[in-house]
Amino acid sequence: MADRHRVEDEDAPRSSGALVQSGLSAAEPVDAAARDAAFGAFYREAVPTLVAFLMWQGAALAEAADIAQETMIAAYQRWTTIRVPLAWARRVASRALARRIARVGEDPVDDLAQANPLLPDESGLSDWEQRHDILRLLALLPPRQRQVMAWTLDDYTPAEIAEELQINPDAVRANLHKARRSLTRHLAAQGGEPR
């Protein structure tokens, strides 16, 4: 099960035997149309979840969409060397967000709500409210706890998170424990309601 999130290291030499999730290999002549079709399917599936993943880590919608686009460009350029594209995209996007956060010295004013062509139209108000409540709760956490919770919300295990973030699994579990304890206290203080 841990192999579903394994990816080729970005700095590793690109071997001709690296398999792509689409089933194509670099050793075989790759039909450009088949490669583009496989990437297109991945793109349509991955971008909305990648944007949400980045927002769970504290990115604004516009910033999350920008990072997702930059990540998809890099993914397309390396498509034949990526073993598990979704995990690779999350790792690259998460690192890009961390670099942006480290660069920014101040918080901008609240952004105006804008329609975004990268995200599907939301017809369910309760789904939107639930995501908004999750974002509000995650914003209460320190950055590392927020990051670990974002990976957890995307169904990664502590061991997989530790591998992707290159930190000790015990540190992941400790951050999860602290985050859950903090969120439980906050919800209890609010009478069980996330607002």
C-alpha positions in Angstrom: 0.0 0.0 0.0 2.9 2.4 0.7 4.0 2.0 -3.0 0.9 3.8 -4.2 2.6 7.1 -3.1 6.2 6.3 -4.0 7.7 8.6 -6.6 11.0 8.9 -8.3 13.3 11.4 -6.6 13.5 14.7 -8.4 17.3 14.7 -8.3 17.7 11.1 -9.4 19.0 10.4 -12.9 16.1 9.7 -15.3 16.3 6.0 -16.1 14.7 4.6 -19.2 12.9 2.0 -17.2 10.9 4.4 -15.0 7.3 3.5 -15.4 4.6 6.1 -15.6 1.2 5.5 -14.0 -0.4 5.6 -17.4 1.4 2.3 -18.3 3.8 3.9 -20.8 7.6 3.5 -20.3 10.4 5.6 -21.5 12.1 2.6 -23.0 9.4 2.2 -25.6 8.7 4.7 -28.3 6.0 6.9 -26.8 3.2 8.0 -29.0 2.9 11.7 -28.3 -0.9 11.6 -28.6 -1.1 8.7 -26.1 1.2 10.6 -23.7 -0.8 13.7 -24.0 -4.1 11.8 -23.5 -2.7 10.2 -20.3 -1.4 13.5 -19.0 -4.7 15.2 -19.9 -6.7 12.7 -17.9 -4.3 13.1 -15.0 -4.5 16.9 -15.2 -8.3 16.9 -15.1 -8.4 14.6 -12.1 -5.5 16.1 -10.1 -5.9 19.9 -10.4 -9.0 20.3 -8.3 -7.7 18.0 -5.5 -4.3 19.7 -5.7 -5.8 23.1 -5.3 -7.8 21.9 -2.3 -4.7 20.3 -0.8 -2.8 23.5 -1.0 -5.7 25.5 0.5 -5.7 23.1 3.4 -2.1 24.1 4.0 -3.0 27.7 4.1 -2.8 29.0 0.5 -5.3 31.4 -0.8 -7.4 30.2 -3.8 -5.5 32.2 -6.4 -2.1 31.2 -5.0 -3.1 27.5 -4.8 -4.3 27.7 -8.4 -1.0 29.3 -9.5 1.1 26.7 -7.7 -1.1 23.9 -9.2 -0.5 25.2 -12.7 3.3 25.5 -12.1 3.3 21.9 -10.8 1.3 20.6 -13.8 3.8 22.3 -16.2 6.7 20.6 -14.3 4.8 17.3 -14.4 4.2 17.5 -18.1 7.9 18.2 -18.7 8.9 15.1 -16.6 5.8 12.9 -17.4 7.8 9.9 -18.6 9.9 9.8 -15.4 7.2 10.1 -12.8 6.1 6.8 -11.2 3.1 8.0 -9.2 2.0 11.4 -10.5 -0.5 12.4 -7.8 2.0 11.9 -4.9 4.7 13.6 -7.0 2.4 16.6 -7.7 1.5 17.0 -4.0 5.1 16.9 -3.0 6.2 19.4 -5.6 3.3 21.7 -4.9 3.8 21.5 -1.1 7.4 22.5 -1.5 6.5 25.3 -3.8 4.0 26.6 -1.2 6.6 26.4 1.5 9.0 28.4 -0.6 6.4 31.1 -1.2 5.5 31.2 2.5 9.1 31.7 3.4 9.5 34.5 0.9 6.4 36.5 2.0 7.0 38.9 4.8 3.4 40.1 5.3 -0.1 38.9 4.8 -2.1 40.6 1.9 -5.6 41.9 2.4 -8.4 39.4 2.0 -8.9 38.5 -1.7 -12.2 39.1 -3.4 -14.1 35.9 -4.2 -13.5 35.1 -7.9 -14.7 32.3 -10.1 -11.9 29.9 -11.0 -11.9 27.8 -14.1 -9.6 25.3 -12.5 -12.2 24.3 -9.9 -15.5 22.6 -10.7 -18.7 24.6 -10.0 -20.0 23.8 -6.5 -23.6 23.1 -6.4 -23.7 21.6 -2.9 -23.8 24.4 -0.3 -23.2 21.9 2.5 -20.0 20.6 0.8 -18.8 24.2 0.5 -19.6 25.0 4.1 -17.8 21.9 5.3 -14.7 22.7 3.3 -14.8 26.3 4.6 -15.1 25.0 8.2 -12.1 22.7 7.6 -10.1 25.6 6.2 -11.0 27.8 9.2 -10.0 25.1 11.6 -6.7 24.4 9.9 -5.8 28.1 9.9 -5.7 27.8 13.7 -2.8 25.4 13.6 1.0 26.1 13.3 2.4 25.5 9.7 3.8 22.0 10.3 0.7 20.7 12.0 -1.4 22.2 9.2 0.8 20.6 6.6 0.6 17.2 8.3 -3.2 17.5 8.7 -3.5 18.4 5.0 -1.7 15.2 4.0 -3.8 13.2 6.5 -7.0 14.7 5.0 -5.9 13.4 1.6 -5.7 9.8 3.1 -1.9 9.5 3.6 -0.7 7.5 6.5 1.9 8.9 9.0 4.6 6.8 7.4 3.8 8.0 3.9 3.7 11.6 5.1 7.1 11.2 6.8 8.5 9.8 3.6 7.1 12.6 1.4 8.1 15.4 3.8 11.4 13.7 4.6 10.9 13.9 8.4 10.8 11.4 11.2 7.5 9.3 11.4 7.4 10.0 15.1 7.5 13.7 14.4 4.5 13.3 12.0 2.6 11.3 14.7 3.4 14.0 17.3 2.2 16.8 15.1 -1.0 14.9 14.3 -1.6 14.3 18.0 -1.0 18.0 18.8 -3.2 19.2 15.9 -6.0 16.9 16.8 -5.8 17.9 20.5 -5.8 21.6 19.6 -8.7 21.2 17.2 -10.7 19.2 19.8 -10.1 21.9 22.4 -11.2 24.6 20.0 -14.3 22.7 19.1 -15.2 22.0 22.7 -14.7 25.7 23.5 -17.1 26.5 20.7 -19.7 24.0 21.9 -18.8 21.4 19.2 -19.4 23.7 16.3 -16.5 24.6 13.9 -17.6 28.2 13.7 
